[in-house]
Amino acid sequence: MRIFVAGGSGAVGRQLLPRLLQVGHEVITITRNERNAHFMKSMGARVLLADVFNQEAVITAMAEVRPDAVIHQLTSLSDMNFSENSRIRKEGTRNLVEAAQTAGVTRFVAQSISWAYEPGDGPATENIPLDLNAPEPRIRMVDAVATLEQAVTALPEYVILRYGMFYGPGTWHERTGQIAEKVLRKEMPATDGISSFIHVEDAANAAVLALGWPSGPVNIVDNEPASAVQWLPVYARALGASEPDYITGMERGERGASNAKARLEYGWEPIFPTWRTGFSRSLASQ
Ligand SMILES: NC(=O)c1ccc[n+]([C@@H]2O[C@H](COP(=O)([O-])OP(=O)(O)OC[C@H]3O[C@@H](n4cnc5c(N)ncnc54)[C@H](OP(=O)(O)O)[C@@H]3O)[C@@H](O)[C@H]2O)c1
């Protein structure tokens, strides 16, 4: 297939491009900067320079390529700029969807998250609604996620990958990432809040497979949702940091997510099945 990848130079994108090329897809990607263009060309992708906020440029690029499918892995989080990231989710997604429709694309795979669900007991499954009644500031994040997810339903076939918290190369949890630095400075206490994790290699593998999955949302998370009291000491140890402090309580919606749909219905299996062994495995190779 001819695949148009938006976000090919990001944490998931860098894992995704070689995997798509390896299974025989033709890959065309966009970036805003020459250095990333050079890097992605060296992998074997065709690269176009375009900013997703420039609607005309995105429409022109997509019309030129006429892909069979679009994979949207855009975020704007390397500087933890959450308002810019919401803009990417809303305006960036809208531009990609409109460009895809104009170019006659029928299949769209998009990156979303697995911690925007309504609060409740136990890991969230995909039939649980997004937390649209959340108070500020959470509602801003949920609203942007809901807008992204709604926008992609305009395509005849769409898969929404609700990823867990990323770890692995290029993420906030890598040895030099923002979370690692906080933990090394002992500035991140463990709470009762529950998260689901996913290694970026598993995130990328799921995006390749999603080209053949049925339409709808699917959680792409590992097998073991866990409270920070459980995972943070394991992560700190893998980093060589001291034991984190503990404070009681959790944020709204910190419930983790279930991967039963991906595993049982689609046959997907994570190669990093749990953060328990994944953190040290991943940090040892960095
Ligand atoms: N589920 C999660 O836990 C999650 C999800 C997303 C991100 N994160 C975290 O966020 C951090 C940064 O993520 P990242 O490495 O993927 O980088 P990023 O800075 O979020 O950028 C991701 C991709 O989006 C592209 N992009 C951003 N704005 C764009 C625009 N206006 N037009 C066109 N392309 C645009 C970038 O392309 P160019 O820069 O090449 O133009 C890049 O390929 C990581 O540490 C990761 O852990 C976490």
The ligand as an SDF file (V2000), in Angstrom:
LIG
                    3D

 48 52  0  0  0  0  0  0  0  0999 V2000
    0.8760    8.3360   24.6790 N   0  0  0  0  0  0  0  0  0  0  0  0
    1.9010    9.0340   25.1550 C   0  0  0  0  0  0  0  0  0  0  0  0
    2.4320    8.7800   26.2470 O   0  0  0  0  0  0  0  0  0  0  0  0
    2.4830   10.1420   24.3350 C   0  0  0  0  0  0  0  0  0  0  0  0
    1.9110   10.5080   23.1400 C   0  0  0  0  0  0  0  0  0  0  0  0
    2.5660   11.4440   22.3510 C   0  0  0  0  0  0  0  0  0  0  0  0
    3.7600   12.0010   22.7960 C   0  0  0  0  0  0  0  0  0  0  0  0
    4.2490   11.6220   24.0000 N   0  0  0  0  0  0  0  0  0  0  0  0
    5.5340   12.1570   24.4770 C   0  0  0  0  0  0  0  0  0  0  0  0
    5.8440   13.3700   23.8840 O   0  0  0  0  0  0  0  0  0  0  0  0
    7.2170   13.4450   23.6040 C   0  0  0  0  0  0  0  0  0  0  0  0
    7.4240   13.9890   22.2290 C   0  0  0  0  0  0  0  0  0  0  0  0
    6.8320   13.1530   21.2650 O   0  0  0  0  0  0  0  0  0  0  0  0
    7.4640   13.0120   19.8210 P   0  0  0  0  0  0  0  0  0  0  0  0
    8.8610   12.5910   19.8750 O   0  0  0  0  0  0  0  0  0  0  0  0
    6.5340   12.1440   19.0710 O   0  0  0  0  0  0  0  0  0  0  0  0
    7.5710   14.5090   19.2790 O   0  0  0  0  0  0  0  0  0  0  0  0
    6.5600   15.6600   18.9920 P   0  0  0  0  0  0  0  0  0  0  0  0
    7.2860   16.9070   19.1750 O   0  0  0  0  0  0  0  0  0  0  0  0
    5.3270   15.4700   19.7930 O   0  0  0  0  0  0  0  0  0  0  0  0
    6.2940   15.4930   17.4060 O   0  0  0  0  0  0  0  0  0  0  0  0
    5.7060   14.3340   16.8580 C   0  0  0  0  0  0  0  0  0  0  0  0
    5.6200   14.4480   15.3700 C   0  0  0  0  0  0  0  0  0  0  0  0
    4.6840   15.4360   15.0300 O   0  0  0  0  0  0  0  0  0  0  0  0
    5.2350   16.2360   13.9910 C   0  0  0  0  0  0  0  0  0  0  0  0
    4.6660   17.5800   14.0670 N   0  0  0  0  0  0  0  0  0  0  0  0
    4.4330   18.3070   15.1810 C   0  0  0  0  0  0  0  0  0  0  0  0
    3.8800   19.4970   14.8410 N   0  0  0  0  0  0  0  0  0  0  0  0
    3.7510   19.4900   13.4870 C   0  0  0  0  0  0  0  0  0  0  0  0
    3.2400   20.4240   12.5340 C   0  0  0  0  0  0  0  0  0  0  0  0
    2.7510   21.6050   12.9160 N   0  0  0  0  0  0  0  0  0  0  0  0
    3.2580   20.0880   11.2260 N   0  0  0  0  0  0  0  0  0  0  0  0
    3.7640   18.8920   10.8190 C   0  0  0  0  0  0  0  0  0  0  0  0
    4.2700   17.9750   11.6740 N   0  0  0  0  0  0  0  0  0  0  0  0
    4.2620   18.2750   12.9850 C   0  0  0  0  0  0  0  0  0  0  0  0
    6.7210   16.2310   14.2030 C   0  0  0  0  0  0  0  0  0  0  0  0
    7.3400   16.4760   12.9500 O   0  0  0  0  0  0  0  0  0  0  0  0
    8.5790   17.4780   12.6770 P   0  0  0  0  0  0  0  0  0  0  0  0
    9.0600   17.9820   14.0000 O   0  0  0  0  0  0  0  0  0  0  0  0
    9.5800   16.6220   11.9580 O   0  0  0  0  0  0  0  0  0  0  0  0
    8.0070   18.5540   11.8150 O   0  0  0  0  0  0  0  0  0  0  0  0
    6.9390   14.8140   14.6740 C   0  0  0  0  0  0  0  0  0  0  0  0
    7.0960   13.9480   13.5910 O   0  0  0  0  0  0  0  0  0  0  0  0
    7.7920   12.0570   23.7910 C   0  0  0  0  0  0  0  0  0  0  0  0
    8.6350   12.1190   24.8910 O   0  0  0  0  0  0  0  0  0  0  0  0
    6.6240   11.1820   24.0910 C   0  0  0  0  0  0  0  0  0  0  0  0
    6.9010   10.3440   25.2220 O   0  0  0  0  0  0  0  0  0  0  0  0
    3.6380   10.7180   24.7860 C   0  0  0  0  0  0  0  0  0  0  0  0
  1  2  1  0
  2  3  2  0
  2  4  1  0
  4  5  1  0
  4 48  2  0
  5  6  2  0
  6  7  1  0
  7  8  2  0
  8  9  1  0
  8 48  1  0
  9 10  1  0
  9 46  1  0
 10 11  1  0
 11 12  1  0
 11 44  1  0
 12 13  1  0
 13 14  1  0
 14 15  2  0
 14 16  1  0
 14 17  1  0
 17 18  1  0
 18 19  2  0
 18 20  1  0
 18 21  1  0
 21 22  1  0
 22 23  1  0
 23 24  1  0
 23 42  1  0
 24 25  1  0
 25 26  1  0
 25 36  1  0
 26 27  1  0
 26 35  1  0
 27 28  2  0
 28 29  1  0
 29 30  1  0
 29 35  2  0
 30 31  1  0
 30 32  2  0
 32 33  1  0
 33 34  2  0
 34 35  1  0
 36 37  1  0
 36 42  1  0
 37 38  1  0
 38 39  2  0
 38 40  1  0
 38 41  1  0
 42 43  1  0
 44 45  1  0
 44 46  1  0
 46 47  1  0
M  CHG  2   8   1  16  -1
M  END
$$$$
